[in-house]
Amino acid sequence: MQDSFGRNIEYLRVSVTDRCNLRCRYCMPLEGTTYMDHCKILSLEEIARLVRLGAELGIKKVRFTGGEPLVRKNFVQLVQYVNEIPKINDIAITTNGGLFSEKAWALQKAGLKRVNFSLDTLQEERYRYITRQGDFKRVWEAIFHAMEMDMQPVKLNMVVIKGFNDDELLDFANLAYYHPLHVRFIEFMPIGDLQFWQKERVCTMEEIKRRINLEYELLPANPVEGNGPARQFQIKGGLGTLGFISPLSNHFCKECNRIRLTADGKLRVCLHNKIEFDLRRPMREGASDEELLELIKKAVAMKPQRHHMDEGWGVQNQRKMFQIGG
């Protein structure tokens, strides 16, 4: 399945809920959030059907996101449904980790292969501040639990915010040196709570890499499975890798192979473009597989050449990250 610019679309990110057990300051306001009505959220069977249709068109990899996907009731069952689709060969999840350990074995048994943990600080008090209500120790235990279960590669995603956590860059690099972890540094993007986001808080990938290079020698790394847009490096003598994701300073749109399905059944072919294609309504009105396949192909053909996030998120783009899928 190729878009109009020749990119091979084989990666589907599926948001299963817009709800979360945390309230990270750059993502969700503490109060006043309006959630999707339950009747508008896709059922497990509806999600599985759309993933199956995507697989018929070339989707091979599925990553579940939220909000926080592990707050979705019967999420393990959904993983099993998708694992039964023959053409899907990679099932992963992005999670804040707070609920992971208690469900980890069931998820792996159902077919989950890999996990990304969103973790922006290694300092307990700072973690409580940025998440407003998170338990750092639970996340820390979950990360090592995933490594013990051999869910390789286990990745940590750190959103770097200048003046907040950029003093921890070497602490995160140390994790990749001493453990077989794959730490990815992500530029702070204007796609969440725009009252918290400021351009002055952006720390570019070149600056991050320069500061880490003062301590460690970075060597080109072999591709890490599922590493997507990250520019990868091995720390000389270390066990893990570092990845640098630069959506603002050096966007990677020409390599983008993904589309997104929101929890309410909208197909979004670019994270940073407000255009969405409704699959829920025709599906619930009785559309055949063939009709839905044509809608998916039509949407992919509309995938833009690049995002324009660096020109502003825009007042017309009302959806926040937790409503689209991380």
DOTIDREN-693705 format. One record per atom (N, C-alpha, C): z negated, y, x negated; residue number from 1. Coordinates in steps of 0.02 Angstrom, whole numbers, always signed. Layout:
// residues N
- c3;c2;c1;resi
- Z;Y;X;NUM
...
***
This chain:
// residues 326
- c3;c2;c1;resi
- +0;-59;-43;1
- +0;+0;+0;1
- +0;+62;-44;1
- +55;+97;-46;2
- +61;+157;-87;2
- +63;+219;-43;2
- +35;+273;-69;3
- +41;+337;-33;3
- +106;+371;-54;3
- +118;+431;-29;4
- +181;+464;-42;4
- +189;+487;-114;4
- +136;+482;-155;5
- +139;+502;-225;5
- +138;+441;-271;5
- +146;+382;-242;6
- +152;+321;-282;6
- +86;+291;-304;6
- +30;+316;-278;7
- -35;+287;-296;7
- -47;+224;-255;7
- -71;+172;-287;8
- -83;+109;-254;8
- -152;+110;-222;8
- -156;+109;-157;9
- -220;+115;-121;9
- -248;+45;-109;9
- -302;+30;-144;10
- -331;-37;-138;10
- -407;-37;-133;10
- -436;+22;-122;11
- -509;+30;-123;11
- -530;+67;-59;11
- -574;+35;-20;12
- -598;+65;+42;12
- -673;+75;+38;12
- -694;+137;+48;13
- -765;+152;+53;13
- -783;+156;+127;13
- -834;+120;+147;14
- -853;+115;+217;14
- -923;+142;+227;14
- -929;+197;+264;15
- -994;+223;+282;15
- -1018;+186;+345;15
- -1077;+157;+342;16
- -1102;+118;+398;16
- -1152;+157;+440;16
- -1174;+215;+416;17
- -1222;+256;+452;17
- -1224;+326;+421;17
- -1243;+375;+461;18
- -1255;+442;+434;18
- -1329;+455;+424;18
- -1369;+405;+436;19
- -1442;+412;+430;19
- -1465;+392;+360;19
- -1523;+418;+340;20
- -1549;+404;+274;20
- -1625;+406;+276;20
- -1656;+368;+231;21
- -1729;+368;+226;21
- -1754;+421;+178;21
- -1709;+460;+147;22
- -1728;+516;+104;22
- -1697;+580;+130;22
- -1717;+636;+101;23
- -1689;+701;+120;23
- -1675;+741;+56;23
- -1630;+715;+15;24
- -1615;+748;-49;24
- -1592;+819;-37;24
- -1617;+865;-77;25
- -1607;+936;-64;25
- -1534;+958;-66;25
- -1493;+925;-108;26
- -1423;+945;-112;26
- -1380;+909;-61;26
- -1411;+866;-21;27
- -1372;+824;+25;27
- -1388;+838;+98;27
- -1452;+836;+117;28
- -1471;+842;+187;28
- -1528;+892;+195;28
- -1526;+932;+248;29
- -1582;+977;+262;29
- -1642;+936;+285;29
- -1702;+963;+275;30
- -1763;+927;+295;30
- -1767;+918;+370;30
- -1745;+969;+407;31
- -1748;+966;+480;31
- -1683;+993;+509;31
- -1672;+978;+572;32
- -1615;+1006;+607;32
- -1551;+967;+601;32
- -1553;+908;+569;33
- -1492;+868;+562;33
- -1474;+835;+629;33
- -1412;+842;+648;34
- -1388;+810;+709;34
- -1351;+746;+690;34
- -1376;+690;+712;35
- -1346;+626;+695;35
- -1294;+606;+748;35
- -1250;+561;+727;36
- -1200;+535;+773;36
- -1233;+495;+828;36
- -1206;+500;+889;37
- -1231;+459;+944;37
- -1218;+386;+928;37
- -1265;+344;+949;38
- -1259;+273;+934;38
- -1194;+243;+961;38
- -1173;+267;+1019;39
- -1113;+239;+1050;39
- -1050;+257;+1010;39
- -1054;+307;+967;40
- -996;+327;+927;40
- -992;+290;+861;40
- -1046;+258;+841;41
- -1048;+221;+778;41
- -1011;+155;+787;41
- -969;+138;+739;42
- -934;+74;+742;42
- -982;+15;+740;42
- -968;-36;+779;43
- -1007;-97;+776;43
- -989;-135;+712;43
- -1030;-185;+696;44
- -1015;-226;+637;44
- -948;-260;+644;44
- -933;-284;+704;45
- -870;-319;+716;45
- -811;-272;+711;45
- -820;-210;+734;46
- -765;-161;+729;46
- -752;-143;+656;46
- -805;-135;+617;47
- -796;-121;+545;47
- -759;-179;+512;47
- -781;-240;+526;48
- -751;-299;+496;48
- -677;-303;+514;48
- -660;-287;+576;49
- -590;-290;+596;49
- -548;-240;+557;49
- -573;-179;+549;50
- -535;-129;+513;50
- -529;-146;+439;50
- -581;-175;+410;51
- -577;-197;+340;51
- -525;-253;+334;51
- -523;-299;+382;52
- -474;-353;+380;52
- -403;-325;+383;52
- -393;-275;+426;53
- -327;-244;+431;53
- -309;-208;+366;53
- -359;-174;+337;54
- -347;-142;+273;54
- -327;-192;+220;54
- -360;-251;+221;55
- -344;-303;+172;55
- -272;-327;+180;55
- -248;-328;+241;56
- -178;-349;+252;56
- -129;-299;+221;56
- -151;-237;+213;57
- -109;-185;+183;57
- -120;-177;+108;57
- -168;-213;+80;58
- -177;-209;+8;58
- -247;-191;-15;58
- -294;-177;+30;59
- -362;-163;+10;59
- -393;-225;-20;59
- -422;-218;-80;60
- -453;-274;-114;60
- -528;-263;-125;60
- -547;-201;-128;61
- -616;-184;-145;61
- -648;-143;-89;61
- -709;-161;-71;62
- -746;-125;-20;62
- -814;-104;-48;62
- -831;-41;-38;63
- -897;-17;-56;63
- -930;+12;+6;63
- -990;-11;+21;64
- -1027;+14;+79;64
- -1071;+73;+58;64
- -1069;+125;+99;65
- -1108;+185;+86;65
- -1141;+208;+151;65
- -1175;+264;+148;66
- -1205;+293;+207;66
- -1188;+367;+211;66
- -1237;+407;+227;67
- -1309;+400;+224;67
- -1333;+346;+176;67
- -1385;+310;+198;68
- -1411;+254;+160;68
- -1392;+190;+197;68
- -1347;+150;+169;69
- -1322;+91;+206;69
- -1375;+41;+225;69
- -1429;+37;+186;70
- -1479;-14;+199;70
- -1525;+3;+258;70
- -1517;+62;+288;71
- -1554;+75;+350;71
- -1516;+49;+411;71
- -1454;+28;+401;72
- -1413;+2;+456;72
- -1439;-68;+476;72
- -1453;-76;+540;73
- -1478;-140;+565;73
- -1425;-194;+555;73
- -1447;-252;+533;74
- -1404;-311;+523;74
- -1349;-298;+471;74
- -1363;-256;+422;75
- -1314;-241;+370;75
- -1294;-304;+331;75
- -1342;-349;+320;76
- -1326;-411;+284;76
- -1271;-450;+320;76
- -1273;-450;+386;77
- -1222;-485;+424;77
- -1153;-454;+413;77
- -1150;-388;+407;78
- -1087;-355;+394;78
- -1058;-375;+327;78
- -1101;-379;+276;79
- -1078;-401;+210;79
- -1048;-471;+215;79
- -1080;-514;+254;80
- -1054;-582;+262;80
- -987;-582;+297;80
- -980;-541;+350;81
- -916;-536;+385;81
- -860;-518;+336;81
- -872;-467;+295;82
- -820;-443;+249;82
- -807;-493;+194;82
- -860;-528;+173;83
- -851;-579;+121;83
- -807;-636;+144;83
- -801;-645;+209;84
- -759;-699;+237;84
- -686;-679;+241;84
- -669;-617;+225;85
- -599;-595;+226;85
- -568;-615;+159;85
- -518;-660;+160;86
- -494;-690;+98;86
- -469;-640;+45;86
- -437;-586;+65;87
- -406;-542;+16;87
- -455;-491;-14;87
- -516;-488;+12;88
- -566;-443;-17;88
- -601;-480;-74;88
- -595;-455;-135;89
- -624;-490;-192;89
- -681;-453;-225;89
- -701;-396;-197;90
- -756;-358;-227;90
- -793;-320;-173;90
- -857;-335;-165;91
- -899;-301;-115;91
- -958;-269;-152;91
- -965;-204;-144;92
- -1017;-167;-179;92
- -1053;-121;-131;92
- -1107;-92;-154;93
- -1147;-46;-113;93
- -1171;+11;-157;93
- -1173;+71;-128;94
- -1207;+128;-159;94
- -1270;+141;-119;94
- -1328;+142;-152;95
- -1392;+147;-118;95
- -1439;+191;-158;95
- -1488;+221;-123;96
- -1540;+257;-160;96
- -1592;+210;-188;96
- -1589;+146;-168;97
- -1631;+95;-198;97
- -1698;+83;-166;97
- -1720;+127;-122;98
- -1787;+121;-94;98
- -1797;+59;-51;98
- -1744;+34;-21;99
- -1749;-25;+23;99
- -1714;-86;-7;99
- -1692;-82;-69;100
- -1649;-134;-97;100
- -1686;-199;-111;100
- -1742;-196;-144;101
- -1775;-258;-169;101
- -1790;-307;-113;101
- -1812;-282;-56;102
- -1832;-327;-2;102
- -1772;-362;+30;102
- -1712;-336;+19;103
- -1652;-366;+48;103
- -1604;-393;-4;103
- -1622;-389;-67;104
- -1575;-404;-121;104
- -1549;-475;-119;104
- -1593;-525;-112;105
- -1570;-594;-114;105
- -1526;-610;-55;105
- -1543;-585;+4;106
- -1502;-597;+63;106
- -1434;-565;+55;106
- -1432;-506;+26;107
- -1368;-471;+15;107
- -1324;-510;-34;107
- -1353;-534;-87;108
- -1314;-571;-136;108
- -1288;-637;-106;108
- -1330;-670;-67;109
- -1309;-731;-34;109
- -1252;-718;+14;109
- -1253;-660;+47;110
- -1201;-642;+96;110
- -1135;-625;+63;110
- -1137;-607;-2;111
- -1075;-592;-37;111
- -1074;-528;-76;111
- -1129;-491;-77;112
- -1131;-429;-116;112
- -1127;-445;-190;112
- -1082;-411;-225;113
- -1071;-426;-296;113
- -1101;-374;-342;113
- -1099;-311;-322;114
- -1120;-257;-367;114
- -1158;-204;-330;114
- -1197;-165;-368;115
- -1237;-112;-337;115
- -1237;-50;-382;115
- -1230;+8;-351;116
- -1238;+73;-383;116
- -1301;+105;-356;116
- -1344;+128;-400;117
- -1404;+163;-380;117
- -1395;+238;-391;117
- -1409;+277;-341;118
- -1408;+350;-349;118
- -1478;+372;-372;118
- -1481;+399;-432;119
- -1545;+418;-462;119
- -1534;+479;-506;119
- -1565;+534;-489;120
- -1552;+597;-523;120
- -1605;+619;-572;120
- -1660;+582;-574;121
- -1713;+600;-620;121
- -1755;+538;-635;121
- -1786;+536;-694;122
- -1831;+482;-712;122
- -1903;+505;-711;122
- -1915;+565;-686;123
- -1982;+593;-682;123
- -2008;+587;-610;123
- -2064;+554;-602;124
- -2089;+537;-536;124
- -2100;+598;-491;124
- -2131;+650;-517;125
- -2144;+710;-476;125
- -2078;+745;-460;125
- -2033;+748;-508;126
- -1969;+780;-496;126
- -1928;+740;-445;126
- -1934;+674;-448;127
- -1899;+633;-399;127
- -1925;+646;-329;127
- -1990;+652;-323;128
- -2019;+666;-257;128
- -1996;+734;-232;128
- -1987;+782;-278;129
- -1965;+848;-257;129
- -1893;+847;-232;129
- -1847;+816;-271;130
- -1777;+819;-253;130
- -1762;+777;-191;130
- -1799;+722;-181;131
- -1786;+678;-123;131
- -1830;+697;-64;131
- -1879;+738;-76;132
- -1928;+761;-26;132
- -1977;+707;-3;132
- -1958;+642;-8;133
- -2004;+591;+17;133
- -1992;+523;-17;133
- -1960;+522;-75;134
- -1944;+459;-107;134
- -1999;+431;-150;134
- -1997;+365;-161;135
- -2045;+330;-204;135
- -2008;+306;-266;135
- -2017;+340;-321;136
- -1980;+324;-382;136
- -1993;+253;-406;136
- -2055;+229;-401;137
- -2072;+163;-426;137
- -2032;+108;-391;137
- -2020;+116;-326;138
- -1982;+66;-289;138
- -1909;+64;-314;138
- -1882;+122;-329;139
- -1813;+125;-354;139
- -1809;+94;-424;139
- -1857;+112;-466;140
- -1858;+85;-534;140
- -1862;+9;-534;140
- -1904;-18;-491;141
- -1910;-91;-484;141
- -1845;-121;-459;141
- -1812;-87;-413;142
- -1750;-113;-384;142
- -1695;-118;-436;142
- -1691;-69;-481;143
- -1640;-69;-533;143
- -1648;-131;-577;143
- -1709;-145;-598;144
- -1719;-203;-642;144
- -1714;-268;-602;144
- -1729;-266;-539;145
- -1720;-324;-496;145
- -1645;-342;-493;145
- -1603;-292;-485;146
- -1530;-304;-483;146
- -1505;-333;-549;146
- -1532;-309;-605;147
- -1511;-336;-670;147
- -1534;-409;-677;147
- -1594;-424;-653;148
- -1619;-493;-657;148
- -1576;-540;-615;148
- -1548;-514;-560;149
- -1505;-554;-517;149
- -1433;-558;-543;149
- -1421;-526;-600;150
- -1355;-527;-632;150
- -1301;-496;-588;150
- -1319;-443;-554;151
- -1270;-406;-513;151
- -1232;-358;-558;151
- -1197;-384;-606;152
- -1164;-343;-657;152
- -1096;-319;-633;152
- -1078;-257;-651;153
- -1120;-209;-687;153
- -1165;-170;-640;153
- -1228;-162;-659;154
- -1275;-119;-622;154
- -1265;-47;-647;154
- -1253;-2;-600;155
- -1238;+67;-618;155
- -1290;+115;-591;155
- -1302;+168;-629;156
- -1344;+224;-607;156
- -1300;+286;-603;156
- -1301;+318;-546;157
- -1264;+380;-536;157
- -1312;+439;-539;157
- -1302;+483;-587;158
- -1345;+542;-594;158
- -1303;+604;-581;158
- -1320;+642;-529;159
- -1289;+707;-516;159
- -1325;+758;-561;159
- -1288;+788;-606;160
- -1319;+833;-656;160
- -1320;+904;-627;160
- -1381;+931;-622;161
- -1391;+998;-594;161
- -1424;+1042;-647;161
- -1387;+1091;-670;162
- -1412;+1134;-724;162
- -1475;+1170;-702;162
- -1525;+1168;-744;163
- -1588;+1200;-729;163
- -1636;+1156;-690;163
- -1612;+1098;-670;164
- -1656;+1051;-633;164
- -1667;+987;-672;164
- -1612;+952;-689;165
- -1620;+887;-723;165
- -1578;+880;-785;165
- -1543;+933;-807;166
- -1501;+925;-866;166
- -1541;+917;-930;166
- -1607;+927;-926;167
- -1649;+913;-984;167
- -1663;+838;-991;167
- -1638;+797;-945;168
- -1649;+725;-947;168
- -1587;+686;-968;168
- -1536;+720;-992;169
- -1474;+685;-1010;169
- -1486;+631;-1062;169
- -1524;+646;-1112;170
- -1537;+596;-1164;170
- -1582;+540;-1138;170
- -1626;+555;-1091;171
- -1668;+502;-1062;171
- -1625;+451;-1026;171
- -1574;+475;-990;172
- -1528;+429;-955;172
- -1484;+392;-1006;172
- -1462;+427;-1058;173
- -1423;+394;-1110;173
- -1464;+339;-1144;173
- -1529;+351;-1153;174
- -1573;+300;-1183;174
- -1573;+236;-1141;174
- -1570;+244;-1075;175
- -1570;+184;-1032;175
- -1509;+141;-1047;175
- -1452;+174;-1057;176
- -1391;+136;-1072;176
- -1391;+109;-1144;176
- -1432;+137;-1186;177
- -1437;+111;-1254;177
- -1480;+48;-1256;177
- -1536;+49;-1220;178
- -1584;-6;-1225;178
- -1575;-60;-1171;178
- -1534;-46;-1120;179
- -1525;-94;-1066;179
- -1450;-101;-1050;179
- -1429;-157;-1021;180
- -1359;-165;-1003;180
- -1343;-129;-937;180
- -1357;-65;-937;181
- -1344;-23;-879;181
- -1283;+21;-891;181
- -1251;+42;-837;182
- -1193;+84;-842;182
- -1210;+150;-807;182
- -1227;+199;-848;183
- -1250;+263;-823;183
- -1191;+310;-816;183
- -1183;+340;-757;184
- -1128;+386;-745;184
- -1155;+454;-728;184
- -1132;+504;-764;185
- -1151;+574;-753;185
- -1098;+605;-708;185
- -1119;+637;-653;186
- -1074;+665;-604;186
- -1085;+740;-598;186
- -1031;+777;-600;187
- -1037;+850;-591;187
- -1061;+866;-521;187
- -1102;+917;-517;188
- -1130;+940;-453;188
- -1074;+970;-411;188
- -1063;+941;-351;189
- -1007;+962;-309;189
- -1030;+1000;-247;189
- -990;+1046;-223;190
- -1009;+1086;-164;190
- -991;+1051;-99;190
- -1022;+993;-87;191
- -1004;+954;-27;191
- -1064;+932;+13;191
- -1123;+957;-2;192
- -1182;+937;+35;192
- -1212;+997;+71;192
- -1275;+1010;+56;193
- -1309;+1068;+84;193
- -1289;+1129;+42;193
- -1245;+1170;+67;194
- -1218;+1225;+27;194
- -1270;+1280;+14;194
- -1327;+1277;+48;195
- -1380;+1325;+32;195
- -1413;+1308;-34;195
- -1408;+1244;-55;196
- -1437;+1223;-119;196
- -1387;+1228;-175;196
- -1323;+1216;-159;197
- -1271;+1216;-211;197
- -1256;+1287;-235;197
- -1252;+1295;-301;198
- -1230;+1358;-331;198
- -1186;+1342;-390;198
- -1135;+1382;-399;199
- -1088;+1370;-454;199
- -1124;+1371;-520;199
- -1176;+1412;-527;200
- -1212;+1418;-589;200
- -1251;+1353;-606;200
- -1259;+1309;-557;201
- -1295;+1247;-569;201
- -1250;+1191;-593;201
- -1185;+1204;-597;202
- -1138;+1153;-620;202
- -1141;+1147;-696;202
- -1150;+1086;-719;203
- -1147;+1070;-790;203
- -1085;+1027;-801;203
- -1036;+1053;-837;204
- -972;+1018;-843;204
- -980;+956;-886;204
- -932;+911;-877;205
- -934;+849;-915;205
- -929;+861;-990;205
- -890;+910;-1010;206
- -883;+925;-1081;206
- -950;+946;-1110;206
- -988;+986;-1072;207
- -1054;+1007;-1096;207
- -1102;+948;-1099;207
- -1100;+905;-1048;208
- -1144;+846;-1047;208
- -1129;+800;-1107;208
- -1065;+787;-1116;209
- -1045;+743;-1171;209
- -1064;+772;-1239;209
- -1054;+839;-1247;210
- -1071;+872;-1310;210
- -1145;+863;-1326;210
- -1187;+871;-1276;211
- -1260;+867;-1287;211
- -1281;+795;-1304;211
- -1250;+746;-1273;212
- -1267;+677;-1288;212
- -1241;+659;-1358;212
- -1184;+686;-1377;213
- -1156;+673;-1443;213
- -1200;+697;-1500;213
- -1245;+743;-1486;214
- -1291;+766;-1537;214
- -1339;+711;-1558;214
- -1351;+664;-1514;215
- -1399;+610;-1527;215
- -1365;+543;-1539;215
- -1312;+530;-1502;216
- -1279;+465;-1504;216
- -1205;+472;-1522;216
- -1179;+421;-1555;217
- -1107;+417;-1567;217
- -1075;+379;-1510;217
- -1028;+411;-1476;218
- -995;+380;-1419;218
- -928;+352;-1440;218
- -917;+290;-1422;219
- -855;+255;-1439;219
- -818;+237;-1375;219
- -751;+236;-1377;220
- -713;+214;-1318;220
- -736;+146;-1295;220
- -746;+138;-1229;221
- -772;+76;-1202;221
- -717;+37;-1166;221
- -725;-28;-1164;222
- -681;-69;-1122;222
- -695;-52;-1049;222
- -645;-58;-1006;223
- -656;-41;-936;223
- -713;-80;-906;223
- -755;-45;-868;224
- -810;-77;-832;224
- -788;-89;-761;224
- -799;-149;-736;225
- -775;-167;-669;225
- -798;-116;-617;225
- -750;-91;-579;226
- -767;-45;-525;226
- -787;+24;-547;226
- -772;+43;-607;227
- -797;+107;-632;227
- -756;+167;-608;227
- -700;+155;-575;228
- -664;+208;-541;228
- -646;+266;-585;228
- -665;+327;-565;229
- -642;+387;-600;229
- -680;+404;-663;229
- -731;+365;-681;230
- -772;+382;-739;230
- -734;+372;-804;230
- -741;+420;-850;231
- -717;+412;-918;231
- -772;+377;-957;231
- -758;+318;-984;232
- -809;+273;-1008;232
- -817;+274;-1084;232
- -880;+268;-1105;233
- -895;+265;-1176;233
- -953;+216;-1189;233
- -948;+184;-1246;234
- -1002;+141;-1270;234
- -1044;+181;-1319;234
- -1110;+175;-1313;235
- -1154;+204;-1363;235
- -1156;+157;-1423;235
- -1141;+182;-1481;236
- -1140;+139;-1540;236
- -1207;+105;-1548;236
- -1205;+38;-1548;237
- -1266;-1;-1555;237
- -1303;-14;-1490;237
- -1279;+14;-1435;238
- -1314;+8;-1371;238
- -1289;-50;-1329;238
- -1325;-64;-1275;239
- -1311;-121;-1232;239
- -1268;-102;-1171;239
- -1271;-40;-1150;240
- -1235;-19;-1090;240
- -1180;+31;-1106;240
- -1158;+66;-1055;241
- -1105;+117;-1064;241
- -1125;+181;-1028;241
- -1090;+234;-1046;242
- -1096;+298;-1012;242
- -1029;+315;-980;242
- -1031;+342;-920;243
- -971;+364;-886;243
- -978;+437;-867;243
- -922;+473;-871;244
- -922;+545;-855;244
- -872;+557;-799;244
- -898;+582;-742;245
- -857;+593;-683;245
- -852;+668;-671;245
- -791;+695;-674;246
- -782;+767;-675;246
- -736;+791;-618;246
- -759;+788;-556;247
- -716;+808;-500;247
- -698;+882;-500;247
- -739;+923;-533;248
- -726;+995;-534;248
- -688;+1017;-596;248
- -713;+1000;-655;249
- -684;+1027;-716;249
- -621;+991;-738;249
- -613;+929;-716;250
- -554;+891;-737;250
- -541;+837;-684;250
- -514;+858;-627;251
- -510;+812;-571;251
- -463;+753;-586;251
- -477;+697;-553;252
- -444;+633;-568;252
- -400;+611;-510;252
- -374;+659;-471;253
- -338;+642;-410;253
- -276;+599;-422;253
- -243;+607;-478;254
- -182;+569;-489;254
- -196;+495;-497;254
- -260;+477;-509;255
- -280;+408;-517;255
- -317;+381;-456;255
- -324;+421;-404;256
- -365;+402;-346;256
- -332;+345;-308;256
- -370;+292;-297;257
- -344;+234;-261;257
- -384;+218;-199;257
- -421;+268;-173;258
- -468;+253;-120;258
- -455;+292;-56;258
- -478;+263;-2;259
- -482;+296;+63;259
- -552;+282;+91;259
- -571;+320;+142;260
- -639;+314;+168;260
- -639;+305;+244;260
- -683;+261;+267;261
- -693;+250;+338;261
- -763;+276;+355;261
- -767;+325;+400;262
- -832;+353;+418;262
- -866;+307;+468;262
- -931;+318;+477;263
- -969;+276;+522;263
- -946;+280;+594;263
- -915;+336;+612;264
- -890;+344;+681;264
- -815;+328;+686;264
- -788;+293;+637;265
- -721;+266;+643;265
- -664;+312;+627;265
- -677;+362;+585;266
- -623;+406;+563;266
- -600;+385;+493;266
- -535;+382;+483;267
- -508;+366;+417;267
- -495;+432;+381;267
- -527;+440;+325;268
- -521;+502;+285;268
- -488;+483;+219;268
- -429;+509;+208;269
- -391;+486;+150;269
- -406;+526;+87;269
- -444;+580;+94;270
- -469;+618;+36;270
- -537;+645;+53;270
- -586;+633;+10;271
- -654;+656;+23;271
- -656;+731;+36;271
- -616;+768;-1;272
- -620;+841;+0;272
- -569;+874;+46;272
- -541;+835;+92;273
- -493;+862;+139;273
- -518;+848;+209;273
- -519;+898;+252;274
- -550;+891;+318;274
- -509;+848;+366;274
- -447;+832;+350;275
- -405;+794;+395;275
- -430;+722;+401;275
- -440;+700;+463;276
- -463;+632;+476;276
- -418;+600;+530;276
- -415;+535;+530;277
- -374;+498;+578;277
- -420;+452;+617;277
- -420;+460;+683;278
- -465;+423;+726;278
- -440;+352;+737;278
- -478;+303;+716;279
- -462;+233;+729;279
- -506;+203;+783;279
- -564;+233;+794;280
- -610;+206;+844;280
- -582;+211;+915;280
- -556;+269;+933;281
- -532;+277;+1002;281
- -476;+229;+1020;281
- -422;+225;+980;282
- -370;+177;+998;282
- -394;+105;+996;282
- -439;+89;+949;283
- -465;+21;+946;283
- -503;+3;+1009;283
- -545;+49;+1033;284
- -584;+36;+1093;284
- -542;+40;+1157;284
- -484;+71;+1151;285
- -439;+74;+1208;285
- -391;+15;+1210;285
- -400;-32;+1164;286
- -362;-94;+1166;286
- -302;-97;+1120;286
- -299;-54;+1069;287
- -242;-56;+1023;287
- -238;-124;+989;287
- -177;-147;+980;288
- -165;-211;+945;288
- -174;-201;+870;288
- -178;-257;+834;289
- -181;-254;+761;289
- -121;-217;+733;289
- -63;-231;+761;290
- -1;-199;+736;290
- -4;-123;+745;290
- -31;-101;+802;291
- -36;-28;+814;291
- -85;+4;+766;291
- -140;-29;+754;292
- -190;-2;+707;292
- -163;-2;+636;292
- -126;-53;+617;293
- -95;-54;+551;293
- -48;+5;+541;293
- -10;+22;+593;294
- +35;+79;+588;294
- -3;+144;+581;294
- -60;+150;+615;295
- -102;+211;+608;295
- -130;+217;+538;295
- -151;+161;+509;296
- -178;+163;+441;296
- -124;+183;+391;296
- -64;+154;+399;297
- -9;+171;+354;297
- +11;+245;+362;297
- +10;+270;+423;298
- +25;+340;+435;298
- -26;+385;+400;298
- -90;+366;+404;299
- -142;+405;+371;299
- -134;+406;+296;299
- -121;+348;+266;300
- -113;+343;+193;300
- -54;+385;+169;300
- -1;+387;+210;301
- +57;+428;+191;301
- +40;+502;+189;301
- -15;+522;+222;302
- -35;+592;+224;302
- -86;+610;+170;302
- -103;+562;+127;303
- -152;+575;+74;303
- -125;+631;+29;303
- -163;+686;+20;304
- -138;+742;-20;304
- -134;+725;-94;304
- -95;+764;-129;305
- -86;+752;-201;305
- -150;+764;-240;305
- -190;+813;-218;306
- -252;+828;-253;306
- -300;+864;-206;306
- -363;+865;-225;307
- -412;+902;-186;307
- -412;+975;-208;307
- -443;+1017;-167;308
- -450;+1089;-183;308
- -523;+1109;-177;308
- -567;+1063;-196;309
- -638;+1077;-192;309
- -658;+1136;-236;309
- -623;+1144;-293;310
- -639;+1199;-338;310
- -623;+1267;-308;310
- -589;+1267;-251;311
- -575;+1329;-215;311
- -623;+1340;-158;311
- -673;+1296;-152;312
- -723;+1302;-100;312
- -718;+1247;-49;312
- -775;+1224;-24;313
- -777;+1171;+26;313
- -747;+1195;+91;313
- -760;+1257;+109;314
- -728;+1287;+168;314
- -768;+1278;+231;314
- -771;+1330;+271;315
- -810;+1328;+334;315
- -779;+1279;+384;315
- -714;+1265;+378;316
- -682;+1218;+424;316
- -702;+1146;+409;316
- -725;+1133;+349;317
- -744;+1065;+329;317
- -817;+1055;+346;317
- -831;+1042;+409;318
- -900;+1041;+433;318
- -939;+980;+410;318
- -906;+925;+398;319
- -941;+864;+380;319
- -974;+870;+311;319
- -1035;+845;+307;320
- -1070;+842;+243;320
- -1060;+772;+214;320
- -1081;+764;+151;321
- -1070;+700;+116;321
- -1101;+641;+154;321
- -1162;+650;+181;322
- -1195;+595;+215;322
- -1159;+577;+280;322
- -1117;+622;+305;323
- -1080;+608;+366;323
- -1011;+578;+352;323
- -989;+584;+290;324
- -923;+557;+270;324
- -931;+489;+237;324
- -981;+484;+193;325
- -991;+423;+155;325
- -985;+438;+81;325
- -1037;+419;+43;326
- -1040;+438;-28;326
- -993;+398;-72;326
***
